[in-house]
Structure formats: C-alpha cells, structure tokens
C-alpha cells in the first residue's frame, strides 16, 4: 500500500515574516508548505508543486491576489487547487467587501483574516483542508 503524502500547501504572500510564521506553524501540524513572496514565481511553479491548497494574499506588488486567481484559473482550469484568501483587507480596490460571500462567488474555499490569532488561522486551514 502506497504511503499517503502530506497535505501540500502553497502560500503566496509578499510579507516574509508572515510567511515564516505560518510556514513554521503549519509544518509543526504535519503539513508540507512552500512559500512564495513573488506571485509571478508562484504561477510558474504551481504546476510542478501540485498543491492541495493555495493560501493567497490579495495585496501584493505587480500581481494582486485577484489577478493571480485569473491567471491560475485560466492556466489550470478544472485542475485548480482549493484556494483560501488570506488578507487584512476589508474591501477590494473597486469597493467590494471582502467576505465569505465574495470569496465563494469567486469559487474559493474561504477567507482568513491575518489579524486573527495564529491558533485561529491554523484551525481554519485545518478545517478547510480536511473537509
């Protein structure tokens, strides 16, 4: 019987300290995680990494998280992994409220606010990962 590989997460966020913190906590929970501070690089590597889940910041230089989504869905189509938005923003640039209803309308699994405590962030990632 083949051994099951760890649940693989791709974190795309330009805040290195946040990536380091989340990465450390998720590795302790048994997840495999790769961090990318540059969304362009993440788009190039995502097919090779084959993540089960993408944690995606919205506010990043050059390519926003929402632009990243457009590229990802175009490139991967039905093979697109589950995606959770992870942000502190309350509104998009065009004034839409960033909430559960908004992210579900984009076909995403959920939203996590960075201002939540680390335990709450990890708990929500685990809930979505194992559902």
C-alpha positions as CSV (number, residue, x, y, z in Angstrom):
1,X,0.0,0.0,0.0
2,X,1.4,3.4,-1.0
3,X,2.1,5.8,1.8
4,X,0.0,8.9,1.6
5,X,2.0,12.1,1.1
6,X,1.5,15.1,3.4
7,X,-1.2,17.7,2.6
8,X,0.7,20.2,0.4
9,X,0.1,24.0,0.8
10,X,1.4,26.8,-1.4
11,X,1.5,30.2,0.4
12,X,1.7,33.3,-1.8
13,X,2.3,36.4,0.2
14,X,4.8,39.2,-0.1
15,X,5.2,39.6,3.7
16,X,8.2,37.4,4.5
17,X,7.7,37.5,8.3
18,X,4.0,36.4,7.9
19,X,5.1,33.5,5.6
20,X,7.8,32.4,8.0
21,X,5.3,32.3,10.9
22,X,2.6,30.5,9.1
23,X,5.0,28.1,7.5
24,X,6.6,27.2,10.8
25,X,3.2,26.6,12.4
26,X,1.8,24.5,9.6
27,X,4.9,22.3,9.4
28,X,4.5,21.6,13.1
29,X,1.0,20.4,12.3
30,X,2.3,18.0,9.7
31,X,1.6,20.0,6.5
32,X,4.1,20.4,3.7
33,X,4.3,24.1,2.8
34,X,6.1,26.1,0.1
35,X,6.2,29.9,0.4
36,X,6.4,32.4,-2.5
37,X,6.9,36.1,-1.9
38,X,6.6,36.8,-5.7
39,X,3.2,35.8,-7.2
40,X,4.8,35.5,-10.7
41,X,7.2,32.9,-9.5
42,X,4.4,31.0,-7.8
43,X,2.4,30.9,-11.0
44,X,5.4,29.4,-12.8
45,X,6.0,26.7,-10.1
46,X,2.4,25.8,-9.2
47,X,2.1,23.0,-11.8
48,X,5.3,21.4,-10.6
49,X,4.4,21.7,-6.9
50,X,0.8,20.4,-7.3
51,X,-0.6,21.9,-4.0
52,X,-3.7,20.7,-2.4
53,X,-4.4,24.2,-1.1
54,X,-3.3,27.7,-2.0
55,X,-3.2,30.4,0.6
56,X,-3.3,33.6,-1.3
57,X,-2.8,37.2,-0.1
58,X,-4.7,39.8,-2.1
59,X,-2.5,42.9,-1.7
60,X,0.9,42.2,-3.4
61,X,3.1,44.2,-5.8
62,X,3.0,43.7,-9.5
63,X,0.2,41.0,-9.5
64,X,-2.6,41.2,-6.9
65,X,-4.1,38.1,-5.5
66,X,-7.2,38.6,-7.6
67,X,-5.1,38.9,-10.8
68,X,-3.2,35.8,-9.7
69,X,-6.6,34.0,-9.5
70,X,-7.5,34.9,-13.0
71,X,-4.2,33.5,-14.3
72,X,-4.4,30.4,-12.2
73,X,-7.9,29.5,-13.3
74,X,-7.0,30.2,-16.9
75,X,-3.9,28.0,-16.7
76,X,-5.3,25.1,-14.6
77,X,-9.0,25.2,-15.3
78,X,-10.7,22.3,-13.5
79,X,-7.3,21.2,-12.1
80,X,-7.2,24.3,-9.9
81,X,-6.4,23.5,-6.3
82,X,-8.6,24.7,-3.4
83,X,-7.8,28.4,-2.6
84,X,-8.2,30.4,0.6
85,X,-7.8,34.2,0.6
86,X,-5.6,35.3,3.5
87,X,-5.7,39.1,4.0
88,X,-6.3,42.0,6.3
89,X,-8.1,44.0,3.6
90,X,-11.8,44.6,4.1
91,X,-12.5,45.9,0.5
92,X,-11.2,45.4,-3.0
93,X,-9.8,48.3,-5.0
94,X,-13.2,48.7,-6.6
95,X,-15.0,48.8,-3.3
96,X,-16.4,45.3,-3.0
97,X,-16.5,44.0,0.6
98,X,-14.1,41.0,1.0
99,X,-16.1,38.5,3.0
100,X,-17.2,34.8,2.8
101,X,-19.9,35.7,0.2
102,X,-17.4,37.5,-2.0
103,X,-14.7,34.7,-1.9
104,X,-17.3,32.0,-2.5
105,X,-18.6,34.0,-5.6
106,X,-15.0,33.6,-6.9
107,X,-15.2,29.8,-6.4
108,X,-12.8,29.9,-3.4
109,X,-12.9,27.8,-0.2
110,X,-12.9,30.7,2.3
111,X,-11.2,33.7,3.8
112,X,-8.8,34.1,6.7
113,X,-8.0,37.5,8.2
114,X,-4.4,37.9,9.1
115,X,-5.4,39.8,12.2
116,X,-6.9,36.5,13.6
117,X,-4.7,34.9,16.1
118,X,-2.2,32.2,14.8
119,X,-4.2,29.4,16.5
120,X,-7.4,30.6,14.7
121,X,-5.6,30.8,11.4
122,X,-4.2,27.2,11.7
123,X,-7.6,25.9,12.9
124,X,-9.4,27.4,9.9
125,X,-6.7,26.0,7.5
126,X,-7.1,22.5,9.1
127,X,-10.9,22.7,8.9
128,X,-10.8,23.5,5.2
129,X,-8.0,21.1,4.4
130,X,-9.8,18.1,6.0
131,X,-13.3,18.9,4.8
